[in-house]
Amino acid sequence: MAISSEYTYWHLTPHGWVDGNSKTDSGNWSKSVPYDTFVTVKYQEVLEDDFSITKTTERTEVRTDTARIQELEAKFPFEFHI
């Protein structure tokens, strides 16, 4: 059973990564998805009852422009945490 489960959605736009909805142990926050989003990544950290931490990402392409997505991901690598 998890002691803690937190996540943040990150949206890749032409201006870089923008944070979106998030859930932490202290509450939930909702934000609108930017209109110019190309990729959304859900970054999650789970603290298990043995105090091990599992970090996962779930990536979703919002647009089909593969070349532009690759360009943006090269310019703005995903390096975020909660």
N, C-alpha and C positions, 0 to 999 in steps of 0.2 A: 504494500500500500504506500502511496506517495505521501510524503510529509508536505511537499510543496510542488505546485505545478504552475508555471508562469509562461506566458507567451507574448510575443509582439508580432504584428503583421508589418512588413516593410514593403514599400512600393517603389519600383524603379521607374523613374521619370527621366525626361531629357535633362533635368536639373540635378539628378542624383537620387539617392535613396530618401524616401519620406516615410516617417513612422505613421502607422495606422492604429487600428484597434489593438488594445493590449489588456492582459489580465495579469495582475500580480496578487500576492497574498493580501495586499492592503486594498484592493478594489479593481474595478473594471473601467476602462476608458474607451469611448467610441469616437472615431474620427471618420470623416468622409474619405472615400477612395479618390485620389487625384484623377481628374478626367484624362490626363495624358500618361497613365500608367501603362507600362509595357510588360512588367513582370511583378508578381506578388510572391513574397516569401514569408512563410510563417516560421518564426524561430521560437523554439520551445526548450525550456529547461525544466527537468523534473528531478526533485530531490527525493530519493527513495528512503525507506525507513532504516536502511543500513548506511545512510549518509553518502551513498554513491550518487553522482549526478549524471543524468543522461541528457545530452543536448541533441536536438534534431532540427532539421529544416525540411520544409515542404514547399516546393517551388511550383508556381503556376504561371504559364505564359498567358497574358491577357490579350495580346495582339499576335498576329501571325507574321510580322515583319522580322524574320530571322536575322537578316543582316544588321538591322538597326538594333535588335536586342544584343547581338554579339558585340557591336560597337559600344553600346552603353555599358555592358558588363565589363568590357575591357577598360573603359574609362572610370567606372565606379565599381570596383570589386566589392562583393558582399563580405563585410567584416564587422558585423554588428552583434550585440548581445543585449540582453534585457537590462 
